[in-house]
Amino acid sequence: MNRFINEAGSDPSKYGLSSGAVAGNMVFAAAMALDGETMQRDAAAVTIADETRICLEQLEGVLKEAGCGLKDIVKINCYLTRDEDRAEFWQTYDEIFATIDTQAVRITQVVGIACGCRVELDAVAVAP
């Protein structure tokens, strides 16, 4: 049975959204540093490093709700709005994934991300 999930304490369903979905043992999760009340970039996302960290923490929370973690990711798409943010993004991303044995990453530059966000992630994981 398929089910939709959200990170604990988050409920984007009032906007017709969810943070993830579970289909069998496959988990599809997404993350943005988005303030759910204002629908704008989270005020704590001052730098790209902040925004990347917030996104990865949210992604980890969604995966946890599905019974898995960052180590279970088999594919992750990382979207950035500006190429000049790539180095700061990678530094933060690499710090978090340094102890996790996964190479599943793809980065794409896009013209814009909703609500003033500069980083967006979506991942596919396999629950153990």
Secondary structure in CASP SS format (residue, H / E / C, confidence):
PFRMAT SS
TARGET T0000
AUTHOR 0000-0000-0000
METHOD secondary structure of the structure
MODEL  1
M C 1.00
N C 1.00
R E 1.00
F E 1.00
I E 1.00
N C 1.00
E C 1.00
A C 1.00
G C 1.00
S C 1.00
D C 1.00
P H 1.00
S H 1.00
K H 1.00
Y H 1.00
G C 1.00
L C 1.00
S C 1.00
S C 1.00
G E 1.00
A E 1.00
V E 1.00
A E 1.00
G C 1.00
N C 1.00
M E 1.00
V E 1.00
F E 1.00
A E 1.00
A E 1.00
A E 1.00
M E 1.00
A C 1.00
L E 1.00
D E 1.00
G C 1.00
E C 1.00
T C 1.00
M C 1.00
Q E 1.00
R E 1.00
D C 1.00
A C 1.00
A C 1.00
A C 1.00
V C 1.00
T C 1.00
I H 1.00
A H 1.00
D H 1.00
E H 1.00
T H 1.00
R H 1.00
I H 1.00
C H 1.00
L H 1.00
E H 1.00
Q H 1.00
L H 1.00
E H 1.00
G H 1.00
V H 1.00
L H 1.00
K H 1.00
E H 1.00
A C 1.00
G C 1.00
C C 1.00
G C 1.00
L H 1.00
K H 1.00
D H 1.00
I E 1.00
V E 1.00
K E 1.00
I E 1.00
N E 1.00
C E 1.00
Y E 1.00
L E 1.00
T C 1.00
R C 1.00
D H 1.00
E H 1.00
D H 1.00
R H 1.00
A H 1.00
E H 1.00
F H 1.00
W H 1.00
Q H 1.00
T H 1.00
Y H 1.00
D H 1.00
E H 1.00
I H 1.00
F H 1.00
A C 1.00
T C 1.00
I C 1.00
D C 1.00
T C 1.00
Q C 1.00
A C 1.00
V C 1.00
R E 1.00
I E 1.00
T E 1.00
Q E 1.00
V C 1.00
V C 1.00
G C 1.00
I C 1.00
A H 1.00
C H 1.00
G H 1.00
C C 1.00
R C 1.00
V E 1.00
E E 1.00
L E 1.00
D E 1.00
A E 1.00
V E 1.00
A E 1.00
V E 1.00
A C 1.00
P C 1.00
END
